[in-house]
Amino acid sequence: METGEIRVLHIITRLDRGGSAINTLLTANGLPPPFRSSLIYGRTRDLPQRAVELRGKVEMVGVPQLVREVSPARDVMALIKLYRLIRRGRFELVHTHTSKAGMLGRTAARLAGVRRIVHTPHGHVFTGAYAGRSSTRLFILLERWAARFTDRIIGLTAQEAQDHLERGIGRPEQFASIPSGIELGCFEKAPGDADAVKRSLGLPASARLVGSVGRLEPVKGHRHLLDAFQTLASHFPDLHLVLVGDGELLPELRSHARRLGLAHRILFLGWRDDVPALLHTFDLFVLPSLNEGMGRALVEAMAAGLPIAASRAGGIPEVLAQGEAGLLVEAGNAPGLARGIEQLLLDPSLRFRLGQAARERARRYSVEVMLQRIEALYRELLGSGAAER
């Protein structure tokens, strides 16, 4: 280890295309010297391109026993492997991300005697949207225990910190609010011809598009979005729904679209590399999540200047300035979501005003702002020695 180097280890359960993984990769790659980052990740089917490109810059180690679901045998094996890797790496700070990696990683770091421990939940599992009530109660008890030996807990929004404190997790002074950083530049300007993008999707230039980007999982609320679209479809014959993303609910959502008789008007695009171009093709953006730490896709849509209808859930209201930069609707309420989308479709001046406000507010969520605040937090925890190296 070079003199003056500060070794930091990031641990995350999955390196997928989700916001928590992108946030972790940007942090591991973006911190300047003297920080030297390493990354441990759990079972991941396909590494995103961003992770592949990072391999030559950041030491990355896969631990396949680190899985999202509860599995006592694999969890014990993952804990042992994490402990050994942490001891071997002689890290001064361990920063864990997401629930399972946060629990096992912080435990291993404590056992290994790491000087400082930081955790970013990237949302939370306290509402029951991810698991049943008994599992949720267990998660809360475990989080209370782990918070006792965690130096800082980073919430993506102030609401996330409040959600923890209301459940007896941690103390106010342990929390810091640092939004996930977005590479805003590629979303702010239209990268291509919107009509050409529509043609590539098999749609006429006159088609109006309601779009959403995110993993197709229950907590993201896409079922409610499809039900809301059914209400709108007959009133807006030129309207199409575009879903960008993949996940466990894809087959079910496709079947539901067929049952609604709307398969020809709902496009399931999977994960795409041209999200900026797609966003600039949408007439408006919808985020129907039942729970959301912050919503990277939400900020990307804001940077593109899109009018937005989103759930009043988790950190979403804070990101949208309590409705000043987008319409807020009740989470899990398809009729309410339909009314919000319809209001935007029928009011061009409202769409323009909210789009402009969203674009302006998105600048608070840049990668540069995130990295500066994380670096400052690390230096504060490690003391004056870190600042002088």
Secondary structure, DSSP 8 states (H G I E B T S, - for coil): --TT-EEEEEEES--SSSHHHHHHHHHHHH--TTEEEEEEE---SS--HHHHHHTTTSEEEE-TT--SS--HHHHHHHHHHHHHHHHHHT-SEEEEESHHHHHHHHHHHHHTT-SEEEEE-SS-S-SSSSS-HHHHHHHHHHHHHHHTT-SEEEESSHHHHHHHHHTT-S-GGGEEE----B-THHHHS--S-HHHHHHHTT--TT-EEEEEES--SGGG-HHHHHHHHHHHHTT-TTEEEEEEB--TTHHHHHHHHHHTT-GGGEEEEES-S-HHHHHTT-SEEEE--SS-SS-HHHHHHHHTT--EEEES-TTHHHHTGGGTTSEEE-TT-HHHHHHHHHHHHH-HHHHHHHHHHHHHHHGGGBHHHHHHHHHHHHHHHH-HHHHH-
